[in-house]
Amino acid sequence: MIYTVTLNPALDYILSADEIAYGRVNRAKEAAVTFGGKGINQSVMLRNLGVESVALGFAGGYTGLKLRQLLGVEGVSHRLTEISGETRINLKLRAQQETEINAAGPVIRPLELMELTEQIGELCEGDVLSLGGSVPAGLEKAVLKELIESAPDGVFTVVDADGEALRLALQAGPDLVKPNIHEAAALLGTEADPDRSEEICRALQKQGAKNVLLSMGSRGAALLWGEDHFVMNAPSGSVKGTTGAGDSLLAGFLAGLSQKRDPAGALHLAVAAGSATAFSGQLAQGKTVQIIENLMRMR
């Protein structure tokens, strides 16, 4: 079973307009409320690809209840730990360009973290544990590292984070990390150059990652699987929104592995899933991913 962990999930309030003028009253053409957070997005995308998962993490208050309801509508199994604080609301503005305003999120108390840690301790050999997103208030940046270390032997651990949280998580030797190229370059103090993807991946491997999946936006993705390096270019298309594209890419890769594809085949599905979401402006449906992947095979 795949278990996703979102320490700081959210409701995303998405407003779309022809243009936004700061310092003035603006009127949106469309508004929508949906779920947000890396692990949450992964679980929904996995469901769209026909792969079951369980979403773990924290949720509280009215917004936490709404988050659970939205996951139920999507058919996603979840065991979110109830917290005393309110799940955050993030604002997404779509106009001339896409702008995100992300809230800090609630304070997580020690007993709430303990409950999540105990859930992770119950996983079994062969399970996948995918940890992602920002670290909420009340938790140390080393929390991802500690959660990886709490997983039983034989659990395949995945991290999608950035900054200090990623640096510390690497010390726990995760089986896979999935930063985007800008996050990886910032961590390594180097240039975010897709043509240097192998160098960047190997540098992350030296810092503790066993394997690296590097998302590169319109340039697709790179994969360092052991000693083998692969690059998969993204197909051309009209990008409607990038929110969730990286999460879709990782979900596609994990789905590919669960389908017993080899690493290159899983990467192919990953890029198709990430691209399909970018072209859809929302987490893509499985049929859309299949169409994109078929088109990629025809190139």
BELFENBEL-V382164 format. One record per residue. N is the residue number from 0. RES is the residue in one small letter. OMEGA is omega in radians with two decimals (none if undefined). Layout:
[[N | RES | OMEGA] [N | RES | OMEGA]]
This chain:
[[0 | m | 3.05] [1 | i | 3.07] [2 | y | 3.06] [3 | t | 3.14] [4 | v | 3.06] [5 | t | -3.10] [6 | l | -3.06] [7 | n | -3.12] [8 | p | -3.06] [9 | a | 2.77] [10 | l | 3.10] [11 | d | 3.08] [12 | y | -3.01] [13 | i | 3.10] [14 | l | 3.14] [15 | s | 3.13] [16 | a | 3.09] [17 | d | 3.08] [18 | e | 3.12] [19 | i | 3.09] [20 | a | -3.10] [21 | y | -3.11] [22 | g | -3.14] [23 | r | 3.04] [24 | v | 3.11] [25 | n | 3.12] [26 | r | -3.12] [27 | a | 3.03] [28 | k | -3.10] [29 | e | 3.08] [30 | a | 3.13] [31 | a | 3.05] [32 | v | -3.14] [33 | t | 3.14] [34 | f | 3.11] [35 | g | -3.10] [36 | g | -3.01] [37 | k | -3.11] [38 | g | 3.09] [39 | i | 3.12] [40 | n | 3.13] [41 | q | -3.12] [42 | s | 3.12] [43 | v | -3.13] [44 | m | 3.07] [45 | l | 3.11] [46 | r | 3.12] [47 | n | 3.14] [48 | l | 3.08] [49 | g | -3.13] [50 | v | -3.11] [51 | e | 3.06] [52 | s | 3.04] [53 | v | 3.14] [54 | a | 3.06] [55 | l | 3.11] [56 | g | -3.07] [57 | f | 3.05] [58 | a | -3.11] [59 | g | 3.06] [60 | g | -3.14] [61 | y | -3.12] [62 | t | 3.08] [63 | g | 3.08] [64 | l | 3.11] [65 | k | 3.10] [66 | l | 3.11] [67 | r | 3.13] [68 | q | 3.14] [69 | l | 3.10] [70 | l | 3.09] [71 | g | 3.10] [72 | v | 3.14] [73 | e | -3.13] [74 | g | -3.12] [75 | v | 3.06] [76 | s | -3.13] [77 | h | 3.04] [78 | r | -3.09] [79 | l | 3.13] [80 | t | 3.12] [81 | e | 3.13] [82 | i | -3.11] [83 | s | -3.13] [84 | g | 3.13] [85 | e | 2.98] [86 | t | -3.03] [87 | r | 3.01] [88 | i | 3.09] [89 | n | -3.14] [90 | l | 3.09] [91 | k | 3.14] [92 | l | 3.14] [93 | r | 3.12] [94 | a | 3.11] [95 | q | 3.02] [96 | q | -3.07] [97 | e | -3.14] [98 | t | 3.13] [99 | e | 3.01] [100 | i | -3.05] [101 | n | 3.11] [102 | a | -3.11] [103 | a | -3.14] [104 | g | -3.07] [105 | p | 3.02] [106 | v | 3.12] [107 | i | -3.11] [108 | r | -3.09] [109 | p | -3.13] [110 | l | 3.10] [111 | e | 3.07] [112 | l | -3.14] [113 | m | 3.14] [114 | e | 3.10] [115 | l | 3.14] [116 | t | 3.11] [117 | e | 3.09] [118 | q | -3.13] [119 | i | 3.12] [120 | g | 3.14] [121 | e | 3.13] [122 | l | -3.07] [123 | c | 3.07] [124 | e | -3.11] [125 | g | 3.06] [126 | d | 3.06] [127 | v | 3.10] [128 | l | -3.10] [129 | s | -3.10] [130 | l | -3.11] [131 | g | 3.01] [132 | g | -3.09] [133 | s | 3.11] [134 | v | -3.10] [135 | p | 3.13] [136 | a | -3.14] [137 | g | 3.12] [138 | l | 3.10] [139 | e | 3.10] [140 | k | -3.14] [141 | a | -3.04] [142 | v | 3.12] [143 | l | 3.08] [144 | k | -3.11] [145 | e | 3.12] [146 | l | 3.06] [147 | i | -3.11] [148 | e | 3.12] [149 | s | -3.13] [150 | a | 3.11] [151 | p | 3.08] [152 | d | 3.10] [153 | g | 3.06] [154 | v | 3.14] [155 | f | -3.03] [156 | t | -3.08] [157 | v | 3.10] [158 | v | 2.99] [159 | d | -3.09] [160 | a | 3.10] [161 | d | 3.05] [162 | g | -3.08] [163 | e | 3.12] [164 | a | 3.10] [165 | l | -3.12] [166 | r | -3.14] [167 | l | 3.13] [168 | a | 3.13] [169 | l | -3.13] [170 | q | 3.13] [171 | a | 3.11] [172 | g | 3.13] [173 | p | -3.13] [174 | d | -3.13] [175 | l | 2.96] [176 | v | -3.14] [177 | k | 2.99] [178 | p | 2.90] [179 | n | -2.99] [180 | i | 3.13] [181 | h | 3.09] [182 | e | -3.14] [183 | a | -3.13] [184 | a | 3.12] [185 | a | 3.13] [186 | l | -3.06] [187 | l | -3.10] [188 | g | -3.11] [189 | t | -3.12] [190 | e | 3.12] [191 | a | -3.07] [192 | d | -3.14] [193 | p | 3.12] [194 | d | 3.11] [195 | r | -3.05] [196 | s | -3.13] [197 | e | 3.12] [198 | e | -3.13] [199 | i | 3.14] [200 | c | -3.12] [201 | r | 3.09] [202 | a | 3.08] [203 | l | 3.10] [204 | q | 3.11] [205 | k | 3.14] [206 | q | 3.02] [207 | g | -3.13] [208 | a | 3.07] [209 | k | 3.12] [210 | n | -3.07] [211 | v | 2.98] [212 | l | -3.02] [213 | l | 3.10] [214 | s | -3.02] [215 | m | 3.07] [216 | g | -3.10] [217 | s | 3.10] [218 | r | 3.09] [219 | g | -3.09] [220 | a | 3.05] [221 | a | 3.13] [222 | l | 2.97] [223 | l | -3.10] [224 | w | -3.00] [225 | g | 3.10] [226 | e | -3.04] [227 | d | -3.12] [228 | h | 3.12] [229 | f | 3.03] [230 | v | 3.11] [231 | m | 3.14] [232 | n | 3.09] [233 | a | 3.07] [234 | p | 3.10] [235 | s | 3.14] [236 | g | -3.13] [237 | s | -3.11] [238 | v | 3.13] [239 | k | -3.14] [240 | g | -3.08] [241 | t | -3.14] [242 | t | 3.12] [243 | g | -3.10] [244 | a | 3.10] [245 | g | 3.09] [246 | d | 3.11] [247 | s | 3.11] [248 | l | 3.13] [249 | l | 3.10] [250 | a | 3.10] [251 | g | 3.14] [252 | f | 3.13] [253 | l | 3.07] [254 | a | 3.12] [255 | g | 3.11] [256 | l | -3.13] [257 | s | 3.10] [258 | q | 3.11] [259 | k | 3.00] [260 | r | 3.00] [261 | d | -3.07] [262 | p | 3.14] [263 | a | 3.11] [264 | g | 3.09] [265 | a | 3.10] [266 | l | 3.12] [267 | h | 3.10] [268 | l | 3.14] [269 | a | -3.12] [270 | v | 3.09] [271 | a | -3.12] [272 | a | 3.11] [273 | g | 3.13] [274 | s | -3.13] [275 | a | 3.10] [276 | t | 3.12] [277 | a | -3.13] [278 | f | -3.10] [279 | s | -3.06] [280 | g | 3.09] [281 | q | 3.12] [282 | l | -2.99] [283 | a | 3.02] [284 | q | -3.10] [285 | g | 3.14] [286 | k | 3.11] [287 | t | 3.11] [288 | v | -3.14] [289 | q | 3.11] [290 | i | -3.14] [291 | i | -3.12] [292 | e | 3.09] [293 | n | 3.08] [294 | l | 3.11] [295 | m | -3.13] [296 | r | -3.09] [297 | m | -3.09] [298 | r | none]]
